[in-house]
Amino acid sequence: MKPLLAGNWKMHGLSGSAKVLARRLAELDLTSMDIDVVVFPPNVHARIVFDEIAKSDLGLGAQNMSEHASGAFTGEISGEMLREVGCDYVLVGHSERRSLFSESSDLVAEKFRSAQSSRMTPILCVGESLEQRQQGMTSKVIDEQIDAVLNLVGPSDLCRGVIAYEPLWAIGTGKVASPMQAQKVHAEIRAKLGGEGSGTRLLYGGSLTSKNAAGLFAEPDIDGGLVGGASLDGEEFIKIARLLA
Ligand code: 13P
């Protein structure tokens, strides 16, 4: 399968820096690299980024979306609105959404379904906290997060999405999971998906940089990365992309 590198810009930068970063990334020759690279700017910069990358093979995504198609939902953005500005991907259930904005696994599942109804590829983010890992609950937590989506959309639609394993203790901490730790979880996710999941892309995220990416990308069930902080530095993000190619 074609590897995927996703850059989650979170709530960083203004339009000027978004434009500069997008322009630099648009120079990447992705055809020769044979990987997909997608950036996830803040929604308000989506159009600016889209205009910069329109002629490149770079993809555009959103960091979040409403589970509703339209209506009186002040402050929310629908899948169709994101499609219209050029988004092909959307993150659902990022741990910051789950923990800071109280998104439940059932709500995340609704968002996953809504993204697919809007013809976008959802990237379902899952992961355990340090406390949950120390209590031996990693598999249980990830099972529960995936089951909510599986129960709502069924195995085929789940497998058409992307799953990103992002352990909470590795996000923004500089403490990356070891290739062995990440591979163990990815293999469990792959096994859970069954036959249809052999082509589902499973990404690792959490303090991913050009210094640690090679070891992680070498693992058989790690098909790419979801990068936060390091995706804001164009040269660094390109280095990570080259390690995946
Ligand atoms: P960092 O790469 O900054 O740890 O963030 C990971 C992440 O949350 C990507 O979605």
Residues whose N, C-alpha, C, O or C-beta is under 5 A from the ligand:
A	BS01	13P	N8 A170 I171 G172 T173 G205 G206 S207 L208 L226 V227 G228 G229 A230
